[in-house]
């Protein structure tokens, strides 16, 4: 069993199988491991038969009122315990999770262990049995306690590997000359490469490692995108503009989601923020427009005309489309680029003909 735990720590796809074997150690009907961050967000891996319960629970407001973890840390901090031992009679009787989620799915008894990893996130290992069965016996809890050090070490290892993976992402982008930072589940910068650090104070971290961008508009767009990522929704704007200022070039910030299908329950990474520097003033490259802002070819043609200071009427005539079509495209372009006025859009797009990756001129300045 210990070997399976350490194997899962290195290959996250094996955690489900590890849960199945852990359940078999004490003849439990199910076994689950879940993590909880400071915002109350739950991620879990479990035997398939209770996956629906956990998914339902993780979406509900009841997850924020679950006293089990706190009681386990208080009353059984170093060992596995039964729910009837961890909760007082009053707490057990008033518990809403049991009648709302567990009993309707045939679950009668719980045993578990809760501990905290170095990041402060809470990890819980829960085993369940259904109606008609006896509660977990003392000798079965003793058997689980023999495995507890291995479970904890495997969880810590997974957490550390996830952090190293975040750092590796920024290092890989450094090799490409791209300033980058990895944003964690709570919207904090958890790994940042030297190229990104060199962009301070335009892009910097503040209290609690929160990313702060120069300009209220860019900050608002980033905050909105992070909120949407946390809600597992697609942000309205994923390429954020930062205007040129005081001799510093205009920048485009790209938010790249780390898809949940590629993550394990111990991962803290939500998105990568990479930065490209716009190039020299000139006629914007169609491929650049499409790539930076997810524009359709038709939208890119309109954006190119606007960037060259053409009026919507002139763009419509040159493209052979109606003025209403151009205005419709223009509205979507402004939404995708995070701009609110046509003049602002012109300033943003005016330098997209030859993008230079990274912060380009830093080496010359150092010399």
C-alpha positions as CSV (number, residue, x, y, z in Angstrom):
1,X,0.0,0.0,0.0
2,X,2.8,2.4,0.8
3,X,4.4,1.7,-2.5
4,X,1.2,2.6,-4.3
5,X,1.0,5.9,-2.4
6,X,4.5,6.9,-3.4
7,X,3.8,5.8,-7.0
8,X,0.7,8.0,-7.1
9,X,2.7,10.9,-5.7
10,X,4.9,10.7,-8.9
11,X,2.1,9.8,-11.3
12,X,-1.1,11.7,-10.2
13,X,-3.3,9.6,-12.5
14,X,-2.8,6.7,-10.1
15,X,-4.4,8.4,-7.1
16,X,-7.8,6.9,-7.9
17,X,-6.3,3.4,-7.9
18,X,-4.5,4.2,-4.7
19,X,-7.8,5.2,-3.1
20,X,-9.3,1.8,-4.1
21,X,-6.5,-0.1,-2.5
22,X,-6.6,2.1,0.6
23,X,-10.3,1.2,1.0
24,X,-9.5,-2.5,0.7
25,X,-7.1,-2.2,3.7
26,X,-10.0,-1.9,6.1
27,X,-12.8,-3.2,3.9
28,X,-14.3,0.3,3.5
29,X,-16.9,0.9,0.8
30,X,-15.0,4.0,-0.4
31,X,-11.9,6.0,0.2
32,X,-11.2,9.7,-0.8
33,X,-8.5,12.3,-0.5
34,X,-9.4,15.9,-0.8
35,X,-7.6,19.3,-0.3
36,X,-9.1,22.5,0.9
37,X,-7.5,25.9,0.3
38,X,-8.0,29.1,2.4
39,X,-11.0,30.1,0.2
40,X,-12.8,26.8,0.9
41,X,-12.3,25.4,-2.6
42,X,-12.2,21.6,-2.6
43,X,-10.4,19.3,-5.0
44,X,-10.5,15.6,-4.6
45,X,-9.7,12.2,-5.8
46,X,-11.9,9.3,-4.8
47,X,-13.2,5.8,-5.5
48,X,-15.7,6.1,-8.4
49,X,-18.7,5.1,-6.3
50,X,-18.7,8.3,-4.3
51,X,-17.5,10.7,-7.0
52,X,-21.0,12.1,-7.4
53,X,-21.3,12.9,-3.7
54,X,-18.0,14.8,-3.6
55,X,-18.7,16.7,-6.8
56,X,-22.1,17.8,-5.4
57,X,-20.5,18.7,-2.1
58,X,-17.7,20.7,-3.6
59,X,-20.2,22.9,-5.5
60,X,-22.4,23.5,-2.5
61,X,-22.3,26.2,0.2
62,X,-22.3,23.4,2.8
63,X,-18.5,22.9,2.2
64,X,-18.0,26.3,3.9
65,X,-19.8,25.1,7.1
66,X,-18.1,21.7,7.5
67,X,-16.7,21.5,11.0
68,X,-15.2,18.0,10.6
69,X,-11.7,19.1,9.5
70,X,-11.4,21.6,12.4
71,X,-12.7,19.1,14.9
72,X,-10.3,16.4,13.6
73,X,-7.3,18.7,14.0
74,X,-8.4,19.6,17.5
75,X,-9.5,16.2,18.8
76,X,-7.5,13.7,16.8
77,X,-4.6,15.6,15.3
78,X,-2.2,12.7,14.8
79,X,-4.4,9.8,14.0
80,X,-7.4,8.4,12.2
81,X,-10.7,8.8,14.0
82,X,-14.4,8.0,13.6
83,X,-17.0,10.7,13.0
84,X,-18.8,9.8,16.2
85,X,-15.6,10.3,18.2
86,X,-14.5,13.6,16.5
87,X,-17.9,15.2,16.7
88,X,-19.8,15.7,20.0
89,X,-23.3,14.3,20.2
90,X,-24.7,17.7,19.7
91,X,-22.5,18.4,16.6
92,X,-23.4,15.0,15.2
93,X,-27.1,15.5,15.7
94,X,-27.0,19.0,14.1
95,X,-24.7,18.1,11.2
96,X,-26.4,18.9,7.9
97,X,-23.8,17.2,5.7
98,X,-24.8,13.7,6.8
99,X,-28.5,13.9,6.0
100,X,-28.0,16.1,2.9
101,X,-25.2,14.3,1.1
102,X,-24.2,11.1,2.8
103,X,-27.3,9.3,3.9
104,X,-29.2,9.8,0.6
105,X,-26.3,8.0,-1.1
106,X,-26.3,5.1,1.4
107,X,-23.4,6.3,3.5
108,X,-23.7,5.6,7.2
109,X,-20.2,5.8,8.8
110,X,-17.1,7.8,8.3
111,X,-13.5,7.6,9.5
112,X,-10.7,9.9,8.6
113,X,-7.6,11.8,9.2
114,X,-6.9,15.5,8.6
115,X,-3.5,17.3,8.5
116,X,-2.1,20.5,6.9
117,X,0.7,20.7,4.3
118,X,3.4,23.4,4.5
119,X,1.4,25.7,2.2
120,X,-1.4,25.8,4.8
121,X,-3.8,23.8,2.7
122,X,-5.8,21.2,4.5
123,X,-5.6,17.5,3.4
124,X,-8.2,15.0,4.5
125,X,-8.4,11.2,3.9
126,X,-11.9,9.9,4.4
127,X,-13.2,6.3,4.4
128,X,-16.9,5.4,4.4
129,X,-19.2,2.5,5.0
130,X,-22.8,2.1,4.0
131,X,-26.0,1.3,5.9
132,X,-26.2,-2.2,7.4
133,X,-22.5,-2.4,8.2
134,X,-20.6,-1.9,11.5
135,X,-18.5,1.2,12.2
136,X,-14.7,1.0,11.8
137,X,-13.2,-1.0,14.6
138,X,-10.2,0.1,16.7
139,X,-7.9,-2.4,15.1
140,X,-8.9,-1.1,11.6
141,X,-8.1,2.5,12.7
142,X,-4.7,1.2,14.0
143,X,-4.0,-0.3,10.6
144,X,-4.7,3.0,8.9
145,X,-2.5,4.8,11.4
146,X,0.4,2.6,10.4
147,X,-0.1,4.1,6.9
148,X,-0.6,7.7,8.0
149,X,3.1,8.7,7.7
150,X,3.3,7.3,4.2
151,X,0.1,9.1,3.2
152,X,1.4,12.4,4.6
153,X,4.8,12.0,2.9
154,X,3.2,11.1,-0.4
155,X,0.9,14.2,-0.2
156,X,3.8,16.5,0.7
157,X,5.8,15.0,-2.2
158,X,2.9,15.7,-4.6
159,X,2.6,19.2,-3.4
160,X,6.3,19.9,-3.8
161,X,6.3,18.4,-7.3
162,X,3.4,20.6,-8.2
163,X,5.3,23.7,-7.0
164,X,8.4,22.6,-9.0
165,X,6.2,22.1,-12.1
166,X,5.1,25.8,-11.7
167,X,8.7,26.9,-11.5
168,X,9.6,24.8,-14.5
169,X,7.0,26.5,-16.6
170,X,8.5,30.0,-16.0
171,X,12.0,28.7,-16.6
172,X,10.9,27.2,-19.9
173,X,9.4,30.5,-21.0
174,X,12.6,32.2,-19.9
175,X,14.5,30.1,-22.5
176,X,12.1,31.5,-25.1
177,X,12.8,35.1,-23.8
178,X,9.3,35.4,-22.4
179,X,8.6,37.1,-19.1
180,X,6.1,34.9,-17.2
181,X,4.6,34.1,-13.9
182,X,2.4,31.2,-12.8
183,X,-0.8,32.3,-11.0
184,X,-2.1,30.0,-8.3
185,X,-5.7,29.1,-7.4
186,X,-6.0,32.1,-5.1
187,X,-4.8,34.6,-7.7
188,X,-1.3,34.8,-6.3
189,X,2.0,34.7,-8.1
190,X,3.5,31.4,-7.0
191,X,6.5,31.4,-9.5
192,X,8.0,34.2,-11.5
193,X,11.0,34.3,-13.8
194,X,13.7,37.0,-13.8
195,X,12.4,38.4,-17.1
196,X,9.0,39.2,-15.4
197,X,10.7,40.6,-12.3
198,X,12.6,43.0,-14.6
199,X,9.3,44.5,-15.7
200,X,8.7,46.0,-12.2
201,X,7.1,48.4,-11.4
202,X,4.9,48.0,-14.5
203,X,4.1,44.5,-13.4
204,X,4.9,43.6,-9.8
205,X,3.6,41.7,-6.8
206,X,1.9,43.4,-3.8
207,X,0.6,42.1,-0.5
208,X,-0.1,38.4,-0.4
209,X,1.8,38.0,-3.7
210,X,-1.1,39.5,-5.6
211,X,-0.2,40.7,-9.1
212,X,-0.4,44.4,-9.7
213,X,-0.4,46.0,-13.1
214,X,0.4,49.5,-14.1
215,X,-2.9,51.2,-14.9
216,X,-6.3,50.7,-13.4
217,X,-7.8,49.4,-16.6
218,X,-5.3,46.5,-17.0
219,X,-5.6,45.7,-13.4
220,X,-9.4,45.4,-13.6
221,X,-9.2,43.1,-16.7
222,X,-6.7,40.9,-14.9
223,X,-8.8,40.7,-11.8
224,X,-11.9,39.8,-13.8
225,X,-10.0,37.1,-15.7
226,X,-8.7,35.5,-12.5
227,X,-12.2,35.5,-11.0
228,X,-13.5,33.8,-14.1
229,X,-10.7,31.2,-14.1
230,X,-11.4,30.5,-10.4
231,X,-15.1,29.9,-11.3
232,X,-13.9,27.6,-14.2
233,X,-15.3,30.0,-16.7
234,X,-13.7,31.4,-19.8
235,X,-12.5,35.0,-19.3
236,X,-13.9,37.7,-21.5
237,X,-10.4,39.0,-22.2
238,X,-7.4,36.8,-22.2
239,X,-4.9,39.1,-23.9
240,X,-4.5,42.3,-21.9
241,X,-3.0,45.5,-23.3
242,X,-0.6,47.8,-21.4
243,X,0.1,51.0,-23.2
244,X,3.5,52.5,-23.8
245,X,4.5,55.0,-21.2
246,X,7.6,57.1,-20.3
247,X,9.7,55.5,-23.1
248,X,8.7,52.0,-22.1
249,X,7.2,49.9,-24.9
250,X,3.6,48.7,-25.1
251,X,3.1,45.2,-23.7
252,X,0.5,42.4,-24.3
253,X,-0.2,40.1,-21.4
254,X,-1.4,36.7,-22.3
255,X,-3.4,34.5,-19.8
256,X,-3.0,30.8,-20.6
257,X,-5.2,28.5,-18.5
258,X,-3.8,25.4,-16.9
259,X,-6.6,23.0,-17.7
260,X,-8.0,21.1,-14.8
261,X,-7.9,17.9,-16.8
262,X,-4.1,18.2,-16.6
263,X,-3.9,19.0,-12.9
264,X,-3.9,16.8,-9.9
265,X,-5.6,17.6,-6.5
266,X,-2.3,18.9,-5.0
267,X,-1.6,21.4,-7.8
268,X,-1.8,25.1,-7.0
269,X,-1.4,26.4,-10.6
270,X,-4.4,28.0,-12.3
271,X,-2.9,30.0,-15.2
272,X,0.3,31.2,-16.8
273,X,0.7,35.0,-17.5
274,X,3.2,35.5,-20.3
275,X,4.2,38.9,-21.7
276,X,5.1,39.9,-25.3
277,X,6.5,43.3,-26.2
278,X,4.9,45.0,-29.3
279,X,7.2,45.9,-32.1
280,X,7.8,48.9,-34.3
281,X,5.0,51.2,-35.6
282,X,3.6,50.1,-38.9
283,X,0.9,48.2,-40.6
284,X,-0.2,45.4,-38.2
285,X,0.5,41.8,-39.3
286,X,-2.8,39.8,-39.7
287,X,-1.3,36.8,-38.0
288,X,-0.2,38.9,-35.1
289,X,-3.7,40.4,-34.7
290,X,-5.3,36.9,-34.8
291,X,-2.8,35.3,-32.5
292,X,-2.7,37.9,-29.8
293,X,-6.4,38.6,-29.4
294,X,-8.2,35.6,-30.8
295,X,-9.6,37.7,-33.6
296,X,-11.3,36.1,-36.6
297,X,-9.8,36.9,-40.0
298,X,-12.7,39.3,-40.7
299,X,-12.2,41.0,-37.3
300,X,-8.4,41.2,-38.0
301,X,-9.0,43.0,-41.3
302,X,-11.2,45.6,-39.6
303,X,-8.7,46.0,-36.8
304,X,-5.9,46.5,-39.3
305,X,-7.8,49.2,-41.0
306,X,-8.6,51.0,-37.7
307,X,-4.9,50.7,-36.6
308,X,-4.0,52.6,-39.9
309,X,-6.3,55.4,-38.8
310,X,-9.1,54.6,-41.2
311,X,-12.6,55.5,-40.2
312,X,-15.2,52.7,-40.0
313,X,-16.8,54.1,-43.2
314,X,-13.5,53.8,-45.0
315,X,-12.9,50.3,-43.7
316,X,-16.4,49.2,-44.8
317,X,-15.8,50.6,-48.3
318,X,-12.3,49.1,-48.7
319,X,-13.6,45.7,-47.6
320,X,-16.8,45.8,-49.5
321,X,-19.0,45.2,-46.4
322,X,-21.7,47.3,-44.7
323,X,-20.9,49.9,-42.1
324,X,-23.1,47.9,-39.7
325,X,-20.9,44.9,-40.2
326,X,-17.7,46.9,-39.5
327,X,-19.3,48.4,-36.3
328,X,-20.3,44.9,-35.2
329,X,-16.7,43.6,-35.8
330,X,-15.3,46.7,-34.0
331,X,-17.4,46.1,-31.0
332,X,-16.1,42.5,-30.7
333,X,-12.5,43.6,-31.3
334,X,-12.7,46.2,-28.4
335,X,-14.2,43.5,-26.2
336,X,-11.4,41.1,-27.0
337,X,-8.6,43.7,-26.6
338,X,-10.0,45.2,-23.4
339,X,-10.3,48.6,-24.9
340,X,-13.3,51.0,-24.5
341,X,-12.7,53.7,-27.1
342,X,-11.6,53.6,-30.7
343,X,-8.7,56.0,-30.0
344,X,-7.4,53.7,-27.3
345,X,-7.6,50.7,-29.7
346,X,-5.6,52.6,-32.4
347,X,-2.9,53.3,-29.8
348,X,-2.8,49.7,-28.8
349,X,-2.7,48.2,-32.3
350,X,-0.3,50.8,-33.9
351,X,2.8,48.8,-33.0
352,X,2.0,45.2,-33.8
353,X,3.9,44.8,-37.1
354,X,7.0,43.1,-35.7
355,X,6.6,41.8,-32.2
356,X,9.8,41.3,-30.2
357,X,9.5,38.6,-27.6
358,X,10.6,39.3,-24.0
359,X,12.0,42.6,-22.9
360,X,14.4,42.7,-25.8
361,X,16.5,45.8,-24.9
362,X,17.4,44.7,-21.4
363,X,20.8,43.2,-22.5
364,X,21.8,46.5,-24.2
365,X,20.9,48.5,-21.2
366,X,23.0,46.2,-19.0
367,X,26.0,46.8,-21.2
